[in-house]
Amino acid sequence: MKLNVAALLALSVPCFAQQDPNAVEAGRLVFRMSCAGCHGLHATGGRGGPDLTRGTYSTGDADKDLFSVISNGVPGTEMPSFRGALEDANISRLVAYVRSLSHAGAVPVKGDRTAGEKLFWGKGSCGQCHRVGMRGTAIGPDLTRAGKQRSLAYLRESVVAPDADLTPGYATIVVVTRDGAKITGVEKGFDNFSARLIDLSGRYYSFLKDDVKSMEREYRSVMPSNYGRMFSANDLDDLLAYLASLGGER
Amino acid sequence: MTRLSLALLLPAAMLAQSGAADWKTYGQNSQGWRYSDLNQIDTKSVSKLAPRWIFQSGMAGGFETTPLVFNGQMFIAGPSNNSWALDLLTGKPLWHVKKTPPARLNLCCGEVNRGFAVLGDRLFRVNIEGTLVALDIRTGATLWETQLADYKKGYSATAAPLIVKNLVVTGIAGAEFGTRGFVDAYNPETGKLVWRFNTVPGEGEPGSETWSGESWKLGGGSTWITGTYDPGLNLIYWGVGNPGPDMDGDVRRGDNLYSCSVVAIDADTGKLKWYYQATPHDVHDWDAISDPVVVDLTMQGRAVKALIQANRNGFFYTLDRATGKVLVAKTYTKVTWAKGIGADGRPILIPNQEPTEEGNFVCPGLGGGHNWSATAYSPQTGLYYFHSSEDCHLFYKTKQGFTEGQWYQASNVEGRAGDHGTGRLLAVDPATGETKWRFDMVSSTSAGVLATAGGLVFSGDGQGYLIAFDARTGKVLWKFQTGGGMVAPPISYALEGKQYIAIAAGGSIMTFALP
């Protein structure tokens, strides 16, 4: 029954927002307290939470979808359920606030998506480390839904300055073995006494700290930092148009 | 030095409650040392330490409990009002009781519990919905249950009670919901309230002048970690949490006593003897709830009755426990909000560190420095062991109206891109505040610490390792991957001449001994 009540309320969200002229401001205050820790103070995406200012969301674009996501959380992600913690009226106010953002800050995509796709899989060789759907390699972050998860500005920064805000869990692990060999790769696990990594050839390694000369986690990306120079400004726009279009379709 | 000659050096009052084979109170003794006299497992033999049994609770995790051990049994106060008695030799459950918590609870941090207290044939624990319960030690049956405060107003209870003479003393949680904290003492036979110390003074009471207007009514000041007791002075020491709302200090001008203070309470009357407020007018959620540990020190050739605390605000304090006077105040982590602690005991503030609309980046972060995780003091090394979180946060405030029972933090924090918090285990000399050794960890941990007469310190990490350190040097001597993150402290006890180490890891209780 509880779910049905929530669904009914969700359907009434736009009405609610129209009826309550203070809903957006009230929602902003709720957002700062309950959401900004992950989605950022201005909802442009934080460390873990996606950008919410683009007017398109990874779990559906309708008001009822937003209400449902806030209420129920998203299984398999860090998004928790706020049912119980937030009154339904406050969830409705959050929906009104998040909706208000999408009209303000959206940056138009300039480039050509098809040309960008060609660059991604061709000149850029991005698929050697990234996956989109079933294509590519899962060494770096999966980009299947990158367009829905991240802002255009964030994606641009990730291409030209991959170290600027490293995706959590994708640091660089450097291990020096007892015989002096240096092995560098993407973090698959790192704790006080062991390290697991995949090098750029896709080979998996696991080490105990006691068995090696040193092991370090460096907060930099193994991704080359020269894409800003390799691509022209137009190329970059095309690539970003492609990335921004990635919404989870397989 | 042999164990016997060391024991002779200890004051009689300290020894009286430190039965080596058992573990009968949250901090091992009422002074909160979390130190075991057992020395079978020592710096040489620890490398052979191996699992003996594992009790699988069937719960996902969240065990913050300190198990109690005596009479050949282990008593576990678990999350979500679950309790168990286990056979100590085999780990098999003897009884399990559960009281289903109310459906809609307003909690800051999960349905956790930190352990039992015991007196005679009764166990005492709090239930998450803010009740204190007496259980029959033979069956787990409820003998009485007393409501500490109304959970619908945002109160909850998580701390292990403390037995002081013939009283069951306990604290309360809920400062994020505009509640008003207290320390209570109950009759163990009847469950009737004997005294209450309100951590936020009422109208006209001393200290009420430190709250603007009627802000005291929502003043917070939770008491969510077990205090300690000095039988010599007959004083109970208890840490008090943040004022409410956490990050908007504008609505509660003044020092906001006794939030973020350690209070010394007369055990018979519940009256305040002294207080020390580490963070006047706190706006960063730096509760002063960390273990207040009763130790006797020699400082500059003088014997000192001290109370030590690694405060969440980033300073380690040694206080005179008879008066509350600050004797040592030294940072143990990065601190950007205060230059130091003045001669009057007040922090010397650095400007522009308060939360604003757009936020200010301040160290330590929301969880402190050292937060609530259990600490250990070793009389063998004279060192105090505790975990620290090496992190900073952007603190921002938001104007928020108050609704009874609803979250009332008046904002939040966020991390900064490129910042990666880490953790540390520290060994601090309480006579000077100097860090003698530290072990850097990849992340902070809520696992507590145990010190033993075997010259060892035990603790866990968030990635599942139980670790044994040389108490003098911090060198790692042994480790074991338990497969479950640890948010509870280890304990030690003896059964049939064998010393054991036990800890809650994930949803399990694990025990270890030598072959």
Interface residues (C-beta under 8 A of the other chain):
Chain A: L29 R32 M33 S34 A36 G37 C38 G40 L41 G46 R47 G84 A85 E87 A164 D165 L166 F190 D191 N192 F193 R217 Y219
Chain B: R104 N106 E358 G359 L394 Y396 T398 K399 Q400 Q406 W407 Q409 A410 S411 N412 V413 E414 G415 A417 G418 H420 M441 V442 D461 Q463 G464 Y465 I467 K479 Q481
